[in-house]
Structure formats: C-alpha cells, structure tokens
C-alpha cells in the first residue's frame, strides 16, 4: 500500500469515528487506491479527470448514489490531508463539494486568455525568460508539471522541434513543440547557464539553481494568472486541460490527444470531448439566439 494512504488510514484510526464510519472510509480509500494503481498513476499526482473517471467507474459498477457520494467525500478528505502536508498544492476533488454527484468539467482558458497568461512574464529578466519558456512548453505539449520539471537537456531537440517526455513507469513519448515554444526555449537556453550553478542536466531550475518543485511552479502560474486578470479558477493543470480542448476545437482526433497526454484509458481523454461539446453548444447559442 502507498505510504501516504497508510499514514492517512493511521490518522483516521486516531479520530473519534464510529466503527462503521471508519471501516467505510478505509474501504473507500483502499478501493480508490487500487483503481489508481490499475491505471499506473500515483495517488499524489492525479488530476480531476481521474476523479471523474473513478466516479464513472463506480456508476458502471451499479453503486448507489449514496455510496458514490460517500466515496467522493472520503477521497476529498484524503486529498485535504495531502494538501495540508504539502504533498499536493490543490485538491482535485474540490469540484465535487456538492452532495449531489455531478459530472463537473475542469476549467479551461480561451485562446486569448492563454495568450495573456503566456505573455505575462517580464522577459527583460532571466527569471521572466525562464518562466515564459516553462509556460510555453506546458501549453505547447500538454505535459504534466512533474514531467516538465523532470525534463533534461537530452530530452529536447530544437532542430526537429520535439521533446521526449517520460511519464508513468518511465514510459517515453515524443511530443512535437510549436514555433513559439521553440523560440522561447532557444532564448532560455542562452541564459540557462547563469542559473545552473550546480551544473545539473535538468532543463529548468529555481533561482537557487536546484530543481524546481511542483508547488514552486504552481505559485508562478497563480501569480501570472493574477497579473493577466484571468478571473477563473486556475491551477497547475489548467494549461494541460486547455491544450487538449483547443486541439479538439481545431480538429484533432481524440486518439491523438490521448497519446499526446499519455493517458492509458480513453475514458479519461473523453472528458475533454464533453468540455468541447459544452463550449460548442454555448457558442452556437450565443451566435444564433436573438437575445443571447
């Protein structure tokens, strides 16, 4: 069993819970852990789409609504625990705060909002050049924060415009990068040696010259979103979600998006089809209704 899960269960046992409640919570967490393990994901790194996929899994299993609600509450409390410990910077179950089970969809940015966000860093400074390159890579590839922070200089090929990304269980995938990201990476690599004081192979570092943490990157995203006046809930996965939906909007097929994102299960990727259809309906209504 995962150490985070074991420690959380130990903490639950020290609380004043009834035997039935304690057993139910532990059973819920263990079942969720097995689901995540089957998908070759780590409980401390999952996104909201995994929560959605798990709820759908429970529904297909014929679980009663009350059982599903309790499962969501159990998982939400587990991630509150991880956030409190600093293991995660945001709670992926926050969208399930309502007692009713709803298929809430992750927030995405419009193309204009992405443009504002990516242009926020001050590129007259080394920090701004680095931050712009990180944001551009995130949006150009849709990789996870951990995957980006684990990139090494040997994973980047600017001549052929692609990166090699190591995902779950070191499974490697090749992801193309566009001209904007290539240009920003070229600019960053010119000044990279100035902050790479320990001569590490990682592409990106914090300003102390050591490996940047997920929490550190999340703080940057939050800061630039504020500077760009983006009034939407935003987290370190927002660019990944936006990447997927924008590809769909421009004609990409769902199978290609699945491969780019590194999803093993197509059901996870299908979540983005729901977001696309929802936004398309809203767009058609706005453009056709006389009083829209």
Buried (B, 14 or more C-beta within 10 A) or exposed (E): EBEBBEEBBEEBEEEEBEEEBBEBBBEBBEBBBEBBEEBEBEBBBBBBBBBBBBBBBBBEEEBEEEBBBBBBBBBBBBBBBBBEEEBBBBBBBBBBEEEEBEEBBBBBBBEEBBBBBBEBBEBEEBBEBBBBBBBBBBBBBBBBBBBBBBBEEEBBEBEEBBBBBBBBEEEEBEBEBEEBBBBBBEBBBEBBEEBBEEEBEBBBBBEEEBBBBBBBBBEBBBEBBEBBEBEEEBBBBBBBBBBBBBBBBEEEEBEEBBEBBBBBBEBBBBBBBEBBEEBEEEEEEEEEEEEE
